[in-house]
Amino acid sequence: MILFSWHSFWPILSAILYAMNMCIAIYASVTMILRRQDPIKTLSWTAVMILLPYLGIILYLTFGQNYRKKKMFSRKGLADYRIKQELSAEESKALESTPEILTGDLEAYKKLICQNMRNSYSLLDYNNDIEFYFNGKDALDAMYQQIAEAKSHIHLQTYILENDRIGSKFIDLLRKKAKEGVEVRLMYDDVGSHHIKKKLVKQMQEDGIEVLVFSPVKIFMPMSKINYRNHRKILVVDGAVGFIGGVNIADRYYYGIYGGEWRDTQIKVTGESVFSFQASFLLDRYFVQNHKLHISRKYYPHIEMGKMSLTGKMQDVYAQIISSGPDSDWAGIMQCYFTAITSAQSHIYIETPYFTPNETILNAIKTAALGNIDVRLMLPEQGDSLMARYSTHSFVTELLEAGVKIYFFTEGFNHSKAISVDGRMCIIGSANMDARSFEHNFEILSVLYDRECAVTFEKRFKRDIELCKKVELESWKKRSMGQKIKESLFRLISPLL
């Protein structure tokens, strides 16, 4: 009689499992190499899968796959998207055949304009008016007022919607407008807004609100899909007025944090770019509902161009709206940042709460500074994530050595995602300057080819410098060894996430 011995069987099972782990790690590594992915990411993931048996495989399946290549979120065959492709192609050809269309500052950014048309199918829009909001409170007040004035429809998309005072205030207003007969659609990301209760969702639906939960996390959901989130913040009211920027809907955005204000940048747009906001929202709705909304003229109403702005001054702001994500053929937002940075002749002002750029953007910034461009980078002194804070700090030394001026915002939290170049153009949106925004998240931003907009942002940037602590290279090098070790470790992990 042969007795089963766990002690004798376990080494065999352990060896089999380890061999399976190594086979999977080798297969995944070869796959990444054949796809010609970033070599740093490929080597990092290979090391993780070998040095962390079993756990490394789980992490790779969750965070490591490139779905831009796999077209996991494909929009191919969607009629609206094909139309957008065709229009951008026609506009691009028109610019090539009649370059005189681009005059003044537009001519200086012809390369960027054409690039955005080709990689993101972004049209060159004309807008009557752009209004800036430089903190969460002002932006949320303006959005609330615009929603209250809605007559036809409200399309509100956010990454974070909390069950707090501000969240409840907005939800109550949306329910009120829905009861008045206004079409209301609310879209939020399931991870960013995980506090929203099913009971509240049911109440909103009973009041007539179409609640759209982007990529709900479920028990048997493929782990890889959990990593791809919708980070866009869009409000469209009556198809005529739109908001985008970095502001979510929660108390901290309104009342501030860390003993100071929630510094953010949001814009209100009146003009053709609102149609691009609308298209982005409706295409995201298509992902959630898996069927198109019947498009009527009310979603794309006639906008009288060339009218007086709200400030009483005539404006003609040209802009492009860039939507990028795992569904995109190209990393459009990252490429837009790169071309904007490398086009600088005088100065570049950057604000971002999370700074973990890939080598392309990092080298573009350092090269600009080495080329005697005045590059200024504003970061929050206190972050809302230890990983983001330490990985961001890991880049400070080499940036300072290249000549980049770095400022830590000390009066609250600076959540702005914005760039201004040469006082002639600026970029405002939801995208951080990190790998997650470049590769994993659905993001949106506006490229404003307008001196007045750029100068408006730069005036606020210079004002915010007074609320910052400038980082000096010699003192920065004296930080503790423990902090340096944490920075190195988190920097090693950051490209994987």
C-alpha positions in Angstrom: 0.0 0.0 0.0 1.4 3.3 -1.1 0.7 6.2 1.4 0.3 9.7 0.1 3.0 12.0 1.5 2.3 15.8 1.1 5.9 16.5 2.1 7.2 14.5 -0.8 4.6 15.8 -3.3 4.9 19.5 -2.5 8.5 19.9 -4.0 7.2 18.4 -7.2 4.1 20.6 -7.4 6.2 23.7 -6.5 8.7 22.9 -9.3 5.8 22.4 -11.8 4.2 25.7 -10.7 7.5 27.6 -10.9 8.2 26.1 -14.4 4.7 27.2 -15.5 5.4 30.7 -14.1 8.7 30.9 -16.0 7.0 29.7 -19.2 4.3 32.4 -19.0 6.9 35.0 -18.1 9.0 34.1 -21.2 5.9 34.0 -23.4 4.8 37.4 -22.2 8.3 38.8 -22.7 8.6 37.5 -26.2 5.1 38.9 -27.0 6.1 42.3 -25.7 9.3 42.2 -27.8 7.5 41.2 -31.0 5.0 44.1 -30.4 8.0 46.4 -30.2 6.8 47.9 -26.9 8.9 50.3 -24.9 12.1 48.4 -24.1 12.2 49.8 -20.5 8.7 48.5 -19.9 9.5 45.2 -21.4 12.6 44.7 -19.2 10.7 45.9 -16.2 7.8 43.6 -16.6 10.2 40.7 -17.4 12.0 41.4 -14.1 8.7 41.6 -12.2 7.4 38.3 -13.5 10.7 36.5 -12.7 11.5 38.1 -9.3 7.9 37.9 -8.1 6.6 34.5 -9.1 2.9 34.2 -9.6 2.2 37.7 -8.3 4.2 39.1 -11.2 1.9 37.3 -13.7 -1.2 38.7 -12.0 0.3 42.3 -12.0 1.2 41.9 -15.7 -2.3 40.7 -16.7 -3.8 43.6 -14.8 -1.6 46.5 -15.7 0.9 45.4 -18.3 -0.9 44.9 -21.6 -1.1 47.4 -24.4 -4.6 47.6 -25.7 -4.0 50.4 -28.1 -2.3 47.7 -30.2 -5.0 45.1 -29.5 -7.8 47.6 -30.3 -9.7 46.2 -27.3 -11.8 49.4 -27.3 -12.1 49.6 -31.1 -14.3 52.3 -32.6 -13.9 50.9 -36.1 -17.2 50.8 -38.0 -18.9 53.4 -35.9 -20.5 55.9 -38.4 -19.9 59.0 -36.3 -16.2 58.2 -35.9 -15.8 57.5 -39.7 -17.4 60.9 -40.4 -14.9 62.5 -38.0 -12.0 60.8 -39.8 -13.2 61.9 -43.2 -13.7 65.5 -42.1 -10.3 65.7 -40.5 -8.7 64.2 -43.6 -10.5 66.7 -45.9 -9.4 69.6 -43.6 -5.8 68.3 -43.6 -5.8 68.2 -47.4 -7.2 71.7 -47.6 -4.4 73.0 -45.4 -1.8 71.3 -47.6 -3.2 72.7 -50.8 -4.0 76.2 -49.5 -1.5 76.9 -46.8 -2.5 80.6 -46.7 -5.5 79.5 -44.7 -3.2 79.4 -41.7 -2.1 82.9 -40.9 -0.5 84.6 -37.9 0.0 82.3 -34.9 -1.8 79.5 -36.7 1.0 79.4 -39.3 3.6 78.9 -36.6 1.7 75.8 -35.3 0.9 74.3 -38.7 2.9 71.1 -37.9 1.0 70.6 -34.6 -2.4 71.3 -36.2 -1.8 68.8 -39.0 -0.5 66.2 -36.6 -3.6 66.5 -34.4 -5.8 66.1 -37.4 -4.0 62.9 -38.5 -3.5 61.1 -35.2 -6.6 62.2 -33.4 -9.0 63.3 -36.2 -9.2 66.6 -34.5 -10.8 69.4 -36.5 -9.7 73.0 -36.2 -12.6 74.7 -34.5 -13.6 78.4 -34.3 -14.9 79.6 -31.0 -16.6 82.9 -29.9 -15.5 82.9 -26.3 -13.2 81.1 -23.8 -13.5 81.7 -20.1 -11.0 80.5 -17.6 -11.5 79.3 -14.0 -8.5 78.8 -11.8 -9.9 77.0 -8.8 -12.4 74.2 -8.2 -14.9 76.4 -6.4 -15.2 78.9 -9.3 -15.4 76.2 -11.9 -18.1 74.2 -10.0 -20.1 77.3 -9.4 -20.1 78.2 -13.1 -21.0 74.6 -14.1 -23.8 74.5 -11.6 -25.2 77.8 -12.9 -25.0 76.5 -16.5 -26.8 73.3 -15.6 -29.5 75.3 -13.9 -30.1 77.3 -17.1 -30.4 74.2 -19.3 -33.4 74.0 -21.6 -32.8 71.0 -23.9 -30.2 68.6 -22.6 -27.4 68.1 -20.1 -24.4 65.8 -20.7 -22.2 65.6 -17.7 -19.1 63.3 -17.6 -16.7 63.1 -14.6 -14.1 60.7 -13.2 -15.0 61.4 -9.6 -18.5 61.9 -8.3 -18.7 61.7 -4.5 -21.6 61.2 -2.1 -20.8 64.4 -0.2 -22.2 67.9 -0.1 -21.1 69.0 -3.5 -21.9 65.7 -5.2 -25.3 65.7 -3.6 -25.9 69.3 -4.7 -25.1 68.5 -8.3 -27.2 65.3 -8.3 -30.2 67.1 -6.7 -30.0 69.7 -9.5 -29.8 67.1 -12.2 -32.8 65.3 -10.8 -34.7 68.6 -10.7 -33.8 69.4 -14.3 -34.8 65.8 -15.4 -38.2 66.3 -13.7 -38.6 69.5 -15.7 -38.3 67.6 -18.9 -34.7 68.3 -19.7 -32.7 65.3 -21.1 -30.1 64.5 -18.6 -27.2 62.1 -19.1 -24.7 61.5 -16.3 -21.5 59.4 -17.0 -18.9 58.6 -14.3 -16.1 56.1 -14.0 -16.8 53.1 -11.8 -13.4 53.2 -10.1 -13.2 57.0 -9.6 -16.7 57.1 -8.4 -16.8 53.9 -6.4 -18.7 55.5 -3.5 -21.9 56.0 -5.5 -24.6 53.7 -4.1 -26.9 51.6 -6.2 -29.8 53.0 -4.3 -28.9 56.6 -5.4 -28.4 55.4 -9.0 -31.9 53.9 -9.0 -33.4 57.1 -7.7 -31.7 59.1 -10.4 -33.0 56.7 -13.1 -36.5 56.9 -11.7 -36.3 60.7 -12.1 -35.5 60.2 -15.7 -31.7 60.6 -15.7 -29.7 58.3 -18.0 -26.9 57.1 -15.7 -23.9 55.7 -17.5 -21.3 53.8 -15.5 -18.0 53.5 -17.5 -16.4 50.0 -17.4 -18.1 48.7 -14.2 -15.8 46.5 -12.1 -17.2 43.0 -11.7 -16.1 39.9 -10.0 -15.4 38.0 -13.2 -14.3 41.0 -15.2 -11.0 40.4 -17.0 -8.3 42.0 -14.7 -6.8 43.9 -17.6 -9.9 46.0 -18.2 -9.8 47.3 -14.6 -6.7 49.3 -15.4 -8.3 51.3 -18.2 -10.3 54.1 -16.8 -12.2 57.1 -18.2 -10.6 60.2 -16.8 -12.4 62.8 -18.9 -14.3 65.7 -17.4 -16.9 67.1 -19.8 -20.1 69.2 -19.4 -22.2 70.1 -22.4 -25.4 72.1 -22.0 -27.9 72.5 -24.8 -25.1 71.7 -27.3 -24.0 75.3 -27.2 -21.8 75.7 -24.1 -19.2 73.2 -22.8 -16.7 72.8 -20.0 -13.5 70.8 -19.8 -10.5 70.7 -17.5 -9.3 69.0 -14.4 -12.2 69.5 -12.0 -14.2 66.6 -10.6 -17.3 66.8 -8.5 -16.4 66.4 -4.8 -16.1 68.5 -1.6 -12.3 68.7 -1.8 -12.5 70.4 -5.2 -14.8 73.0 -3.8 -13.6 73.6 -0.3 -9.9 72.9 -0.7 -7.4 70.7 1.0 -4.2 70.8 3.0 -5.3 74.1 4.5 -5.5 75.9 1.2 -7.6 76.1 -2.0 -8.0 73.4 -4.7 -6.1 75.0 -7.5 -7.2 73.8 -10.8 -7.8 75.0 -14.4 -11.1 74.6 -16.2 -12.4 76.4 -19.3 -15.9 77.3 -20.5 -16.2 77.3 -24.3 -18.8 78.8 -26.6 -18.4 77.8 -30.2 -17.6 74.9 -32.5 -15.4 73.1 -30.0 -18.5 72.2 -28.0 -19.4 69.9 -30.9 -16.2 68.1 -30.3 -17.0 67.8 -26.6 -20.4 66.4 -27.6 -18.9 63.9 -30.0 -16.5 62.6 -27.3 -19.3 62.2 -24.8 -21.6 60.4 -27.2 -18.8 58.1 -28.4 -18.1 57.2 -24.8 -21.8 56.6 -24.3 -21.6 54.2 -27.2 -19.1 52.1 -25.3 -21.3 52.0 -22.2 -24.6 51.3 -24.0 -23.3 49.5 -27.1 -25.8 51.4 -29.3 -25.9 54.8 -30.7 -28.1 57.7 -29.7 -30.3 58.9 -32.5 -28.6 62.2 -33.3 -30.9 65.2 -33.8 -30.1 68.8 -34.5 -30.6 69.7 -30.8 -27.3 68.0 -30.0 -25.4 70.0 -32.6 -27.4 73.3 -32.8 -26.5 76.2 -35.1 -24.1 78.5 -33.4 -24.0 82.1 -34.5 -20.3 82.7 -35.1 -18.6 86.1 -34.6 -21.0 87.4 -32.0 -19.9 89.5 -29.0 -18.4 87.5 -26.2 -19.7 87.6 -22.6 -17.0 90.1 -21.8 -18.2 92.4 -24.6 -15.1 91.8 -26.6 -14.9 90.1 -30.0 -12.9 86.9 -29.9 -12.0 84.4 -32.5 -10.2 81.6 -30.7 -9.1 78.7 -32.8 -8.8 75.4 -31.0 -8.5 71.6 -31.5 -10.0 69.1 -29.1 -7.9 66.0 -28.6 -9.4 62.8 -27.3 -7.0 59.9 -26.6 -7.1 56.5 -24.9 -6.8 52.8 -25.4 -9.2 53.1 -28.3 -6.9 55.4 -30.2 -4.6 54.5 -33.1 -1.9 56.8 -31.7 -0.9 58.2 -28.4 -2.4 61.5 -29.5 -2.1 63.5 -26.3 1.5 62.5 -25.6 2.4 63.4 -29.2 0.6 66.7 -28.9 2.6 67.5 -25.7 5.8 66.5 -27.4 5.3 68.7 -30.5 4.2 71.7 -28.4 7.2 71.4 -26.2 9.7 71.0 -29.0 8.2 74.0 -30.9 9.0 76.5 -28.1 11.2 79.5 -29.0 11.1 81.4 -25.8 9.4 79.7 -22.8 7.3 76.8 -21.6 5.1 76.8 -18.5 3.8 73.5 -17.2 1.5 72.6 -14.4 0.7 69.0 -13.6 -0.1 67.2 -10.3 1.5 63.9 -11.4 4.8 64.0 -13.3 6.1 60.6 -14.3 6.7 61.1 -18.1 8.0 58.6 -20.5 11.5 59.1 -22.0 10.1 60.9 -25.0 8.5 63.7 -23.0 11.3 63.8 -20.4 13.9 64.3 -23.1 11.9 66.9 -24.9 11.6 69.0 -21.7 15.3 68.6 -20.8 16.4 69.3 -24.4 14.3 72.5 -24.4 15.9 73.7 -21.2 19.4 72.8 -22.4 18.6 74.9 -25.5 18.1 78.0 -23.4 14.3 77.8 -23.4 12.9 79.1 -20.1 11.1 75.9 -18.8 9.1 76.2 -15.6 7.4 73.2 -14.0 4.9 73.7 -11.2 4.1 70.7 -9.0 2.1 70.3 -5.8 4.3 70.1 -2.6 1.8 67.7 -1.0 0.3 65.0 -3.3 -2.7 62.8 -2.7 -0.7 59.7 -3.5 2.7 58.6 -2.0 3.6 56.7 -5.1 2.9 59.7 -7.3 4.8 62.0 -5.0 8.0 60.0 -4.7 8.0 58.9 -8.4 7.6 62.6 -9.4 10.4 63.7 -7.0 12.7 61.1 -8.7 12.8 63.3 -11.8 13.7 66.6 -10.0 17.4 66.3 -9.9 18.0 65.6 -13.6 15.5 68.3 -14.6 17.2 70.9 -12.4 20.6 69.9 -13.8 19.2 70.5 -17.3 18.1 74.0 -16.3 14.4 73.5 -15.7 13.0 75.7 -13.0 10.8 73.7 -10.6 8.3 75.1 -8.1 6.4 73.3 -5.4 2.9 74.8 -4.8 2.4 75.2 -1.0 -1.0 76.8 -0.6 -3.3 73.8 -0.9 -3.2 71.4 -3.8 -2.5 72.3 -7.5 -4.4 69.8 -9.7 -4.1 71.8 -12.9 -3.1 70.0 -16.1 -1.9 72.8 -18.4 0.9 73.9 -20.7 1.6 77.3 -22.2 4.2 77.9 -24.9 5.7 81.3 -25.9 2.6 83.2 -24.8 1.0 82.2 -28.1 -0.8 78.9 -27.4 -1.9 76.8 -24.4 -3.2 73.3 -23.7 -5.9 72.7 -21.0 -7.5 69.4 -20.2 -7.8 66.3 -18.1 -4.5 64.6 -19.0 -1.6 64.5 -16.5 2.0 64.3 -17.7 2.3 60.6 -16.8 2.2 57.2 -18.4 -1.3 56.5 -17.2 -2.7 59.6 -19.0 -0.6 58.8 -22.1 -1.4 55.1 -22.4 -4.1 53.8 -20.1 -6.8 56.5 -19.5 -9.4 58.0 -21.7 -8.5 61.7 -21.7 -9.5 64.9 -23.4 -7.8 68.3 -23.8 -8.1 71.5 -25.7 -5.3 73.1 -27.7 -6.0 76.9 -27.8 -4.1 78.8 -30.6 -4.7 82.2 -29.1 -2.4 84.7 -27.5 -5.0 86.1 -25.1 -5.8 82.7 -23.7 -2.1 81.9 -23.3 -1.4 85.2 -21.6 -4.4 84.7 -19.3 -3.0 81.4 -18.2 0.6 82.7 -17.9 -0.5 85.6 -15.7 -2.1 83.2 -13.3 1.0 80.9 -13.5 3.3 83.8 -12.5 0.9 84.7 -9.7 0.9 81.2 -8.4 4.7 81.2 -8.3 4.3 83.6 -5.4 2.6 80.7 -3.6 5.4 78.3 -4.4 8.7 77.2 -3.0 11.4 77.2 -5.6 13.5 74.0 -5.6 17.2 74.7 -5.6 19.6 72.0 -6.8 22.2 72.2 -4.0 19.6 72.0 -1.2 17.6 69.3 -3.1 20.6 67.0 -3.3 20.8 67.2 0.6 17.5 65.4 1.1 17.7 62.2 3.2 19.0 58.9 1.8 15.7 57.3 2.8 13.8 59.7 0.5 16.2 59.0 -2.3 15.7 55.2 -1.9 11.9 55.6 -2.0 12.1 57.8 -5.1 14.2 55.2 -6.9 11.9 52.4 -6.0 8.7 54.2 -6.9 10.3 55.4 -10.2 11.0 51.8 -11.0 7.4 50.8 -10.5 5.8 53.9 -12.2 6.2 52.9 -15.8 4.4 49.6 -15.1 1.3 51.4 -13.8 
